[in-house]
């Protein structure tokens, strides 16, 4: 690497990465503060508890054990989600979100850098497996992008920002894949990978990407029929 490349690499690996984490943390704290300010505490009696999709005296629950009731209730809840209305899309979406989270964390190259910088070393997937995960993430991302274009009911609900956010999500994986296999100029795509990854981290609290870390609020704290437990706050 040239001196300029080394300086840019050191900057992106050090100060820029730390800055992106700071923005992410500050943005999350701001969003949590906004959540508290824009909601009010309620008693469970005024919310829609998660366990009252049907009355416990319903014929569906009659004569069943606590475990059987829990299983039946879970099935009823799933019917009201994407897993009930479109199981295939539910599975595809779940796989995408899980791989989006675990692949960067358990990537060997990332853990080597973490070990060198902070002395933190996590379990790492082998390179073949992470390569496969990356291909799956890119493929599903492209599928989601095309779905937003060609499925009318999805296209109607899609704004330009939704396309940009989706591109921002898969850009770090595309650039990492290209850099790893050295299809083109390695250093260019390595820097693009680092830049897009850090932009994505900073964008999480301020875009629709926030649905990932703030999922807990909508499913555990806000009273509603899709809750996983009785909510104790309302907008």
C-alpha positions as CSV (number, residue, x, y, z in Angstrom):
1,X,0.0,0.0,0.0
2,X,1.1,3.6,-0.6
3,X,1.5,6.0,2.3
4,X,-1.8,7.7,1.3
5,X,-3.6,4.3,1.3
6,X,-2.1,3.3,4.7
7,X,-3.2,6.7,6.2
8,X,-6.7,6.2,4.8
9,X,-6.9,2.6,6.0
10,X,-5.7,3.7,9.5
11,X,-8.2,6.5,9.6
12,X,-11.1,4.3,8.6
13,X,-10.1,1.5,10.9
14,X,-9.5,3.9,13.9
15,X,-11.0,7.4,14.3
16,X,-13.8,6.9,11.6
17,X,-14.9,3.6,13.1
18,X,-14.9,5.0,16.7
19,X,-16.9,8.1,15.4
20,X,-19.5,5.8,13.7
21,X,-20.0,3.9,17.0
22,X,-20.3,7.2,18.9
23,X,-23.0,8.4,16.5
24,X,-24.8,5.1,16.7
25,X,-24.8,5.1,20.5
26,X,-25.8,8.8,20.7
27,X,-28.5,8.2,18.2
28,X,-29.9,5.2,20.0
29,X,-29.9,7.2,23.3
30,X,-31.8,10.0,21.5
31,X,-34.3,7.6,20.1
32,X,-34.9,6.0,23.5
33,X,-35.4,9.5,25.0
34,X,-37.9,10.3,22.3
35,X,-39.7,7.0,22.9
36,X,-40.1,7.9,26.6
37,X,-41.2,11.4,25.8
38,X,-43.7,10.4,23.1
39,X,-45.3,7.6,25.1
40,X,-47.1,7.4,28.4
41,X,-47.3,4.7,30.9
42,X,-50.6,2.8,31.1
43,X,-52.0,0.0,33.2
44,X,-52.3,-3.4,31.5
45,X,-56.0,-3.0,31.7
46,X,-55.9,-0.2,29.1
47,X,-53.6,-1.9,26.7
48,X,-54.3,-4.9,24.6
49,X,-52.5,-7.7,26.4
50,X,-50.7,-10.2,24.3
51,X,-52.5,-13.1,26.0
52,X,-56.0,-12.0,25.2
53,X,-56.1,-12.7,21.5
54,X,-58.9,-15.1,22.5
55,X,-60.4,-15.6,26.0
56,X,-58.8,-18.3,28.1
57,X,-62.3,-19.8,28.5
58,X,-62.5,-20.3,24.7
59,X,-63.1,-23.8,23.4
60,X,-59.6,-23.6,21.9
61,X,-58.2,-23.6,25.5
62,X,-60.7,-25.8,27.2
63,X,-59.3,-28.9,28.8
64,X,-55.7,-28.0,27.8
65,X,-52.6,-27.9,29.9
66,X,-50.6,-24.6,30.4
67,X,-48.0,-25.8,27.8
68,X,-50.7,-26.6,25.3
69,X,-52.4,-23.3,25.8
70,X,-49.1,-21.5,25.3
71,X,-48.5,-23.4,22.0
72,X,-52.0,-22.6,20.8
73,X,-51.6,-19.0,21.7
74,X,-48.3,-18.8,19.9
75,X,-49.9,-20.3,16.8
76,X,-52.7,-17.7,16.9
77,X,-50.1,-14.9,17.2
78,X,-48.1,-16.2,14.3
79,X,-51.3,-16.2,12.2
80,X,-51.4,-12.4,12.7
81,X,-47.9,-11.9,11.4
82,X,-46.1,-12.3,8.1
83,X,-45.4,-16.0,9.0
84,X,-49.2,-16.5,9.0
85,X,-50.1,-14.5,5.9
86,X,-47.0,-15.3,3.8
87,X,-44.8,-18.0,5.4
88,X,-42.2,-18.0,2.6
89,X,-41.6,-14.2,2.9
90,X,-41.5,-14.7,6.7
91,X,-38.7,-17.3,6.5
92,X,-36.8,-15.3,3.8
93,X,-37.0,-12.1,6.0
94,X,-36.0,-14.0,9.1
95,X,-33.0,-15.5,7.4
96,X,-31.9,-12.1,6.0
97,X,-32.1,-10.4,9.4
98,X,-30.3,-13.2,11.2
99,X,-27.5,-13.4,8.7
100,X,-27.3,-9.6,8.6
101,X,-26.5,-9.6,12.3
102,X,-24.3,-12.7,12.8
103,X,-22.2,-12.5,9.7
104,X,-20.2,-9.3,10.5
105,X,-19.9,-10.2,14.2
106,X,-18.5,-13.7,13.6
107,X,-16.4,-12.8,10.6
108,X,-12.8,-14.0,11.0
109,X,-11.3,-10.8,9.6
110,X,-13.4,-8.6,11.9
111,X,-12.4,-10.6,14.9
112,X,-8.7,-10.4,14.0
113,X,-9.0,-6.6,13.9
114,X,-10.9,-6.6,17.2
115,X,-8.3,-8.8,18.8
116,X,-5.5,-6.5,17.5
117,X,-7.2,-3.3,18.5
118,X,-9.0,-4.2,21.8
119,X,-7.8,-7.7,22.7
120,X,-11.4,-9.1,22.1
121,X,-11.6,-12.3,20.3
122,X,-14.9,-14.0,19.5
123,X,-15.8,-17.3,17.8
124,X,-15.5,-17.0,14.1
125,X,-17.1,-18.8,11.2
126,X,-14.8,-20.4,8.6
127,X,-14.3,-18.3,5.5
128,X,-16.3,-20.6,3.2
129,X,-19.4,-20.3,5.5
130,X,-19.2,-16.5,5.8
131,X,-18.7,-16.4,2.0
132,X,-21.9,-18.4,1.6
133,X,-23.8,-16.2,4.1
134,X,-22.6,-13.1,2.2
135,X,-23.9,-14.5,-1.1
136,X,-27.3,-15.3,0.6
137,X,-27.5,-11.7,2.0
138,X,-26.8,-10.1,-1.3
139,X,-29.2,-12.4,-3.1
140,X,-32.1,-11.7,-0.7
141,X,-31.3,-8.0,-0.8
142,X,-31.5,-8.0,-4.5
143,X,-34.8,-9.9,-4.2
144,X,-36.2,-7.4,-1.8
145,X,-35.1,-4.5,-4.1
146,X,-36.8,-6.1,-7.2
147,X,-39.9,-6.9,-5.1
148,X,-40.3,-3.3,-4.3
149,X,-40.1,-2.5,-8.0
150,X,-42.3,-5.2,-9.5
151,X,-44.9,-6.0,-6.9
152,X,-47.5,-3.2,-7.1
153,X,-48.8,-3.3,-3.5
154,X,-45.2,-3.1,-2.2
155,X,-44.2,-0.5,-4.7
156,X,-47.1,1.8,-3.6
157,X,-45.7,1.8,0.0
158,X,-42.1,2.3,-1.0
159,X,-40.4,5.7,-0.9
160,X,-37.1,6.6,-2.4
161,X,-35.5,6.4,1.0
162,X,-36.5,2.8,1.3
163,X,-34.5,1.9,-1.8
164,X,-31.5,3.9,-0.5
165,X,-31.6,2.2,2.9
166,X,-31.7,-1.2,1.2
167,X,-28.8,-0.3,-1.0
168,X,-26.9,0.9,2.1
169,X,-27.6,-2.4,3.9
170,X,-26.2,-4.6,1.2
171,X,-23.4,-2.3,0.0
172,X,-20.9,-3.4,2.7
173,X,-21.5,-7.0,1.8
174,X,-21.1,-6.5,-1.9
175,X,-17.9,-4.5,-1.5
176,X,-16.6,-7.0,1.0
177,X,-17.3,-9.9,-1.3
178,X,-15.6,-8.2,-4.2
179,X,-12.6,-7.2,-2.1
180,X,-12.2,-10.7,-0.6
181,X,-12.2,-12.4,-4.0
182,X,-10.2,-9.5,-5.5
183,X,-12.4,-9.3,-8.6
184,X,-11.3,-5.7,-9.2
185,X,-9.0,-3.3,-7.5
186,X,-8.7,-4.6,-4.0
187,X,-7.9,-1.5,-2.0
188,X,-10.7,0.5,-3.6
189,X,-13.3,-2.0,-2.6
190,X,-11.8,-2.5,0.8
191,X,-12.1,1.3,1.5
192,X,-15.6,1.3,0.0
193,X,-16.5,-1.6,2.3
194,X,-15.2,0.3,5.4
195,X,-16.9,3.6,4.4
196,X,-20.3,2.0,3.5
197,X,-20.2,-0.1,6.7
198,X,-19.5,2.9,8.9
199,X,-22.2,4.9,7.2
200,X,-24.7,2.1,7.7
201,X,-23.8,1.9,11.4
202,X,-24.4,5.7,11.8
203,X,-27.7,5.5,9.9
204,X,-29.3,2.8,12.1
205,X,-30.9,5.2,14.7
206,X,-32.0,7.7,12.1
207,X,-33.6,5.5,9.4
208,X,-35.9,2.6,9.0
209,X,-32.9,0.4,10.0
210,X,-33.9,1.4,13.5
211,X,-36.6,-1.3,13.5
212,X,-33.8,-3.8,14.3
213,X,-32.5,-2.4,17.6
214,X,-35.8,-0.9,18.6
215,X,-37.8,-4.0,17.8
216,X,-38.0,-4.6,21.6
217,X,-40.0,-1.4,22.1
218,X,-42.8,-2.2,19.7
219,X,-43.2,-5.8,20.8
220,X,-42.6,-5.6,24.6
221,X,-43.5,-2.1,25.7
222,X,-46.2,-0.6,23.5
223,X,-49.7,-1.9,24.2
224,X,-51.1,-3.6,21.1
225,X,-52.5,-6.8,19.6
226,X,-49.1,-7.8,18.1
227,X,-47.3,-7.7,21.4
228,X,-45.3,-10.6,22.7
229,X,-46.2,-9.6,26.3
230,X,-48.7,-7.1,27.7
231,X,-47.5,-3.6,26.9
232,X,-47.4,-0.9,29.6
233,X,-46.9,2.2,27.4
234,X,-49.0,3.8,24.6
235,X,-48.3,6.5,22.0
